Amino acid sequence: MKAVAVNGSPRKGGNTEILLRKVLEPLSSAGWDTEFIQLGGKKIRGCTACYRCFSTKDALCSVKVDVFNECFEKMLAAQAIILGTPTYFTDVSAEMKGLLDRAGLVSVANGGLLRGKIGAAVVAVRRGGGTHAFDTINHMFLMSGAIIPGSTYWNLGFGLEKGEVAGDDEGLRNMEDLGGTIAWLGKAMSPIWAVMRKLSQSRENRNERKTGRAVV
Ligand SMILES: Cc1cc2nc3c(=O)[nH]c(=O)nc-3n(C[C@H](O)[C@H](O)[C@H](O)COP(=O)(O)O)c2cc1C
């Protein structure tokens, strides 16, 4: 099983990254393949509302000038997606917002690509607004049919300066607990995912027979 953690902070090695890597630790220990993706600081635009994804239906965004599709394809290949962001004026970073809007729309346009995946939000915050950023990420997961695992608190880590969150013991314990819960949930879900894979494979085969060509 695979888990990807996407860092929406432009500050590499910063608080969001530390938190995300903590979530991945118990997953690696449980034998998951894990990948950390640096998104913050890269070029990613917002949704252009062109709605072309509803006609192309190729599981891609039609705007191909940035890192979105590369990141989204990795998310689609994973069973668990952990999205991390710093709190910026009580919300997610601009890069994370671009990812959320486009991932949510492309997923809906293609019949629910994120349905049944595990989705978790992780937030670095100095003092206030972290739960709002946490909600912003969860809103996309919730309306995409993803399954959101719980932990011991909201998935927040406190700190202002780069690396300061390493001193937030409770925050770090929460991240470890979240990773453990994702590992547990993944194990429970794996027979269901196997059935979902078979169903979508036979649907694709049927469509292929009908149209005489492979469908993407
Ligand atoms: C543009 C900007 C806006 C911020 N807004 C908030 C805020 O609303 N609330 C807060 O507690 N911290 C705020 N912060 C602080 C960051 O959320 C905090 O330093 C966080 O740990 C940064 O994570 P990082 O190291 O992964 O970038 C802001 C920082 C920046 C650069």
The ligand as an SDF file (V2000), in Angstrom:
LIG
                    3D

 31 33  0  0  0  0  0  0  0  0999 V2000
    1.8940   34.7760    5.0160 C   0  0  0  0  0  0  0  0  0  0  0  0
    1.8510   34.1340    6.3760 C   0  0  0  0  0  0  0  0  0  0  0  0
    0.6610   34.1400    7.0770 C   0  0  0  0  0  0  0  0  0  0  0  0
    0.5820   33.5190    8.3340 C   0  0  0  0  0  0  0  0  0  0  0  0
   -0.6270   33.5120    8.9900 N   0  0  0  0  0  0  0  0  0  0  0  0
   -0.7260   32.8760   10.1770 C   0  0  0  0  0  0  0  0  0  0  0  0
   -1.9840   32.8160   10.8640 C   0  0  0  0  0  0  0  0  0  0  0  0
   -3.0240   33.2610   10.4070 O   0  0  0  0  0  0  0  0  0  0  0  0
   -2.0010   32.1950   12.0740 N   0  0  0  0  0  0  0  0  0  0  0  0
   -0.8860   31.6420   12.6400 C   0  0  0  0  0  0  0  0  0  0  0  0
   -0.9820   31.1190   13.7400 O   0  0  0  0  0  0  0  0  0  0  0  0
    0.2980   31.6580   11.9970 N   0  0  0  0  0  0  0  0  0  0  0  0
    0.4070   32.2480   10.7970 C   0  0  0  0  0  0  0  0  0  0  0  0
    1.6160   32.2500   10.1110 N   0  0  0  0  0  0  0  0  0  0  0  0
    2.7460   31.4860   10.6830 C   0  0  0  0  0  0  0  0  0  0  0  0
    2.9070   30.0810   10.0710 C   0  0  0  0  0  0  0  0  0  0  0  0
    1.6820   29.4150    9.9690 O   0  0  0  0  0  0  0  0  0  0  0  0
    3.8510   29.2300   10.9300 C   0  0  0  0  0  0  0  0  0  0  0  0
    5.1060   29.8780   11.0160 O   0  0  0  0  0  0  0  0  0  0  0  0
    4.0420   27.8330   10.4160 C   0  0  0  0  0  0  0  0  0  0  0  0
    4.6970   27.0690   11.3840 O   0  0  0  0  0  0  0  0  0  0  0  0
    4.8420   27.8020    9.1280 C   0  0  0  0  0  0  0  0  0  0  0  0
    5.0270   26.4560    8.6880 O   0  0  0  0  0  0  0  0  0  0  0  0
    6.2480   26.0600    7.7310 P   0  0  0  0  0  0  0  0  0  0  0  0
    7.5020   26.1240    8.5550 O   0  0  0  0  0  0  0  0  0  0  0  0
    5.9390   24.6970    7.2600 O   0  0  0  0  0  0  0  0  0  0  0  0
    6.2360   27.0420    6.6060 O   0  0  0  0  0  0  0  0  0  0  0  0
    1.7360   32.8900    8.8860 C   0  0  0  0  0  0  0  0  0  0  0  0
    2.9380   32.8970    8.1600 C   0  0  0  0  0  0  0  0  0  0  0  0
    3.0130   33.5040    6.9210 C   0  0  0  0  0  0  0  0  0  0  0  0
    4.3140   33.4800    6.1620 C   0  0  0  0  0  0  0  0  0  0  0  0
  1  2  1  0
  2  3  1  0
  2 30  2  0
  3  4  2  0
  4  5  1  0
  4 28  1  0
  5  6  2  0
  6  7  1  0
  6 13  1  0
  7  8  2  0
  7  9  1  0
  9 10  1  0
 10 11  2  0
 10 12  1  0
 12 13  2  0
 13 14  1  0
 14 15  1  0
 14 28  1  0
 15 16  1  0
 16 17  1  0
 16 18  1  0
 18 19  1  0
 18 20  1  0
 20 21  1  0
 20 22  1  0
 22 23  1  0
 23 24  1  0
 24 25  2  0
 24 26  1  0
 24 27  1  0
 28 29  2  0
 29 30  1  0
 30 31  1  0
M  END
$$$$
